[in-house]
Amino acid sequence: MKRTFCYLWALAFCMMSKAEVVGDWSDYRAESFSSINTEAKTIAISSASELALLAYDVNSDKYRDYNITLNNDLDLGEHYWKPIGNTASPFIGSFDGKGHVIYNLNVKIDGSETGYVAGLFGQIGSGGIVKDVTINGTLVRLQLQSTTASCYIGDICGINNGSIIGCANSAEVRG
């Protein structure tokens, strides 16, 4: 009985992990944060859609200097990830993962841009801090269409001009 249960659990896990990734998280982001204090410049993230909203807003030059805390483990496997921060609008706040894990970070780079940054964070700017978060199950798919495209890729961050402290990675990047 125990052996059958383990086999069925492993089979179910494999079937769940092979789910097809559909669309970008930016299309499935939350409409607002459940916990934000604009006076104290703090945001608490409790869901994958809120993390996607953070990425969207930071990349639109909002909240890039806020203090962010992650309240839960998150699974980002449903959609392709758009990194938090980019070369035009790097993240310069602090992100405290509080020991939580982000699973199944799928980043797809199509190579149509002439400089792309990929990871949970695209670019951390000077003074930016990311700490105490683990990335597990990352997959960056490269589909470069141009030999002139520059891609900076890391599971935590593509370009780091700040600090990454106490973070861990057990993921894969392939192209």
C-alpha positions as CSV (number, residue, x, y, z in Angstrom):
1,M,0.0,0.0,0.0
2,K,2.8,2.4,0.9
3,R,4.7,1.7,-2.3
4,T,1.5,2.2,-4.4
5,F,0.8,5.6,-2.7
6,C,4.4,6.8,-3.3
7,Y,4.2,5.8,-6.9
8,L,0.9,7.6,-7.4
9,W,2.2,10.7,-5.6
10,A,5.3,10.7,-7.8
11,L,3.2,10.3,-11.0
12,A,0.8,13.1,-10.0
13,F,3.8,15.4,-9.2
14,C,5.4,14.7,-12.6
15,M,2.1,15.4,-14.4
16,M,1.6,18.7,-12.5
17,S,5.2,19.8,-13.2
18,K,4.7,19.3,-16.9
19,A,1.9,21.8,-17.2
20,E,2.2,24.1,-20.2
21,V,3.1,27.7,-19.5
22,V,0.6,30.1,-20.9
23,G,1.0,33.9,-21.5
24,D,3.0,36.4,-19.4
25,W,2.4,37.1,-15.7
26,S,2.1,40.8,-16.6
27,D,-1.3,39.8,-18.2
28,Y,-2.4,38.0,-15.0
29,R,-1.1,40.5,-12.4
30,A,-3.2,41.6,-9.4
31,E,-5.1,44.9,-9.7
32,S,-3.7,46.1,-6.3
33,F,-1.6,45.0,-3.4
34,S,-3.4,43.6,-0.4
35,S,-0.8,45.3,1.9
36,I,0.8,48.6,0.9
37,N,1.9,51.6,3.0
38,T,2.9,54.5,0.8
39,E,4.0,56.6,3.7
40,A,6.4,54.0,5.0
41,K,7.2,52.8,1.5
42,T,6.4,49.1,2.3
43,I,4.6,46.4,0.4
44,A,3.9,42.9,1.6
45,I,3.6,40.3,-1.2
46,S,1.3,37.3,-0.5
47,S,0.5,35.9,-4.0
48,A,2.1,35.3,-7.4
49,S,-0.2,37.8,-9.0
50,E,0.9,40.5,-6.5
51,L,4.6,39.7,-7.3
52,A,3.7,40.1,-11.0
53,L,2.1,43.5,-10.1
54,L,5.3,44.5,-8.4
55,A,7.3,43.6,-11.5
56,Y,5.0,45.5,-13.7
57,D,5.0,48.6,-11.5
58,V,8.8,48.7,-10.9
59,N,9.3,48.3,-14.7
60,S,6.9,51.3,-15.1
61,D,9.1,53.3,-12.7
62,K,6.8,52.9,-9.6
63,Y,7.7,51.5,-6.2
64,R,11.3,50.8,-7.3
65,D,12.6,52.2,-4.0
66,Y,10.1,50.4,-1.7
67,N,10.8,47.9,1.0
68,I,9.2,44.6,-0.1
69,T,8.6,41.5,2.1
70,L,7.5,38.1,0.8
71,N,4.9,36.5,3.1
72,N,4.6,33.1,1.4
73,D,6.3,30.5,-0.9
74,L,5.1,31.2,-4.4
75,D,4.7,29.1,-7.6
76,L,5.1,31.1,-10.8
77,G,4.8,28.1,-13.1
78,E,1.5,29.1,-14.8
79,H,2.9,31.9,-16.9
80,Y,6.1,33.4,-18.2
81,W,7.9,35.7,-15.8
82,K,8.7,39.4,-16.6
83,P,11.6,40.3,-14.2
84,I,11.4,42.9,-11.5
85,G,13.5,45.9,-12.7
86,N,15.1,46.4,-16.1
87,T,18.0,48.5,-17.5
88,A,15.7,51.6,-17.8
89,S,14.1,51.2,-14.3
90,P,16.3,49.0,-12.0
91,F,15.0,47.9,-8.6
92,I,16.7,50.1,-5.9
93,G,14.6,49.2,-2.8
94,S,14.9,46.2,-0.6
95,F,13.3,42.8,-1.0
96,D,13.2,40.4,2.0
97,G,12.2,36.9,1.0
98,K,12.0,35.9,4.7
99,G,13.3,32.5,3.8
100,H,10.5,31.7,1.4
101,V,10.9,29.8,-1.9
102,I,9.8,30.9,-5.4
103,Y,9.1,27.8,-7.5
104,N,9.0,27.4,-11.3
105,L,10.2,30.7,-12.5
106,N,9.9,30.5,-16.3
107,V,11.5,33.3,-18.3
108,K,11.4,33.2,-22.1
109,I,13.8,35.5,-24.0
110,D,12.9,35.8,-27.6
111,G,16.0,37.8,-28.5
112,S,14.1,40.5,-30.4
113,E,15.5,43.1,-27.9
114,T,19.1,44.3,-28.1
115,G,19.8,44.0,-24.4
116,Y,17.7,41.8,-22.1
117,V,18.0,41.0,-18.4
118,A,16.5,37.9,-16.9
119,G,16.0,36.3,-13.5
120,L,13.5,37.0,-10.7
121,F,15.0,40.5,-10.9
122,G,16.2,41.8,-14.2
123,Q,18.4,44.5,-12.8
124,I,19.1,45.5,-9.2
125,G,20.4,49.1,-9.1
126,S,22.9,50.8,-6.8
127,G,21.6,50.6,-3.2
128,G,19.1,47.8,-4.0
129,I,19.1,44.8,-1.8
130,V,17.6,41.3,-2.3
131,K,17.9,38.9,0.6
132,D,16.8,35.5,2.0
133,V,14.9,34.1,-1.0
134,T,15.4,30.7,-2.7
135,I,14.7,30.1,-6.3
136,N,13.8,26.5,-7.2
137,G,12.9,25.2,-10.6
138,T,13.9,28.1,-12.8
139,L,14.0,27.7,-16.5
140,V,15.2,30.4,-18.8
141,R,14.5,29.6,-22.5
142,L,16.7,31.5,-24.9
143,Q,15.5,31.9,-28.5
144,L,18.0,34.5,-29.8
145,Q,17.0,35.8,-33.3
146,S,20.0,38.1,-33.5
147,T,23.7,37.7,-32.8
148,T,23.8,41.3,-31.6
149,A,21.4,40.8,-28.7
150,S,23.0,41.0,-25.2
151,C,21.4,38.9,-22.5
152,Y,22.3,39.0,-18.9
153,I,20.9,36.0,-17.1
154,G,20.9,34.8,-13.5
155,D,18.3,33.0,-11.5
156,I,18.2,35.7,-8.8
157,C,19.2,38.6,-11.0
158,G,20.5,39.4,-14.5
159,I,22.5,42.5,-13.6
160,N,23.4,43.3,-10.0
161,N,24.7,46.7,-9.0
162,G,23.4,46.3,-5.4
163,S,23.5,43.5,-2.9
164,I,22.3,39.9,-2.9
165,I,22.4,38.4,0.6
166,G,21.6,34.9,1.8
167,C,19.8,33.8,-1.4
168,A,19.9,30.3,-2.8
169,N,19.3,28.7,-6.1
170,S,18.7,25.2,-7.2
171,A,17.6,25.8,-10.7
172,E,18.5,25.4,-14.3
173,V,19.2,27.9,-17.1
174,R,19.3,26.5,-20.6
175,G,19.3,27.9,-24.1
